[in-house]
Amino acid sequence: MYSKEETSQLRQAFWTAFGQYISPQLSTEGLRVNWVNYKTGLKYVYFKMEADKKTATISIELAHPDMGIRELFFEQFLEFKNILHITTGEEWLWEMYHTDENGKTTSRIYQQLNDVSIFNKNDWPALISFFKPRIIALDEFWNDVKDGFDGLK
């Protein structure tokens, strides 16, 4: 079992290593991007990468506090479901209502890798191999569909 400080240091070390590994990768538009803290440019719409002691998850998180507006965003993403699946090369999981560990309800579209731990450095190559192609594909997907959200800003 790790102390809080060791846990924090391992997390930080992984995300720093991942950030350094992926930093040469340019966005679909040919720009430099902070992949770890990807900015969609749309308030309450996030591309999140998370890893803990059992799983890794990459998601599109819709966090608007108004449930009705969040549902509109989710429905708009559903319109682009085929584009997402073609761009990423896989089916993603869709949850209109997801409650996180803090009790906050969001909507999310995600992929998950099981049986990996951010605290086991031997799992880091698997985590990087999981996150890298998906965040790059999300960037390509977002470049293609973001204009479809202009009416919801």
N, C-alpha and C positions, 0 to 999 in steps of 0.2 A: 504494500500500500504506500502510495506517495503522499507526502505532505502537500498542503495547498501551494506552497512555494514551488516545490518540485513539479507539481502538476502544471502550474502556470508556465514554468520555464520550458517544459517539454512541449506544451502547446505552442508557445512562442517560437521555439526552435523549429518545430515542424512548419509552421506557416511562413517563417522567414526562409527556410530552405525551399519550400514550394514556390514562394514569391521570386526567389533568385533563379530557380530552375525555369520558371515560365516567363520571366521578364523579357527575354529576347523576342518572344512571340508578339507580333503586332496584331492589332485588331483587324477585323474584316475590312475596315476603311483605311488600313495601313498606318494607324496611329499607335503610339505607346499607350498602354493602359495598365492600371493597377488591378490585376486580375483577382487578387485576394479580396479587395474592397471594390468590386465592380459597380460602377454607377450606371443605372439605367436611364437617368435623366428624368425619371417619372416618380413623383413623390408617392411613397407607400408601396412601390414595386421594387423588390430586391432580388438579386441573384445571390444565394447564400450557399456557402460550403461549410459544413460542420463535421467534426469528427470527435468521437469520444472513446470510451474503453471497449465498446462493442461494435460500433457501426460508423459508417461515413455516409453523409447525405449531401446531395447537391439539389438545390431547389430554386424555383421561382416562388417567392413568397409575396403574397398580397396582404398588406397589413393595414389597410385603411380602417380607421376606427368606426366608420359608419358601415354597418353590415350590408345595407342595400347597395351602396357604392362598391363595396368589396365584391358583392355578387355580380354587379355589372362588369367589373374588371375580369372576374373569373369567366363569365360568359363570353367576353370578348376573346380571352385566351382560348376558349373552346373552339371559337371560329377558326383559330390558327393551329388547332391540334395536329392536323395532318402535316403541316409545315414543320412543326416542332419534331414530330416523330421521324419525318424524312431527313431533316437536318441533323438530328442526333443519331439516326440509324437505329433507334430503339423506341419501344413504347414506354412512356413515363406514367407514373401514378398520379391520379388527380383527386384531391380532397377539397371539397368546397368548405368544409369546416374542420379545422385542425386546432387542437388546443395544445399549447406547448407546456413545458415543465413549470412555467410561471403562471399558468392559468389564462394566458392571452390567447384569444381565438383569432386565427388568420385563415387564409386559404392558401393552398400550396400545390405545386406541381413538382414532382420530385423523382429522383432515382436514389436508391440506397444500396450500399455495399455492406454486407454483414460479415461478422467474424473477423474484424480487423480492429486494431487499437492504435490510437494516436500515441499511446504511451509505450508502444513496442516499436523500436526503431527498425526492426526487421519487417514491419508492416508498411513502413513509409513508402517503399517503391510501389506497392499495391495501391496505396492511397493516392499517390501522385498519378499513377496510371489510370485511376478511376476519375480523379478530378480534372486533369488537364484536357482530355479530348472533349469532355462535356462542357466545361466553361468556354472553351473555344467555340464549340457548336452553339452554345447559348448566345454568344456574341454574334455569330452569323445569323442565327434565327432572329435575334432582336433587331439587327440591322435591316432585315427584310420586313418585319411586321410593326415596328414601333410607330410608324405613321398612322397605323390603324387605331392607335389609342389617343390621337390628338383630340378627338371629341370628348374624351373622358378626363382631360386634364383639369 
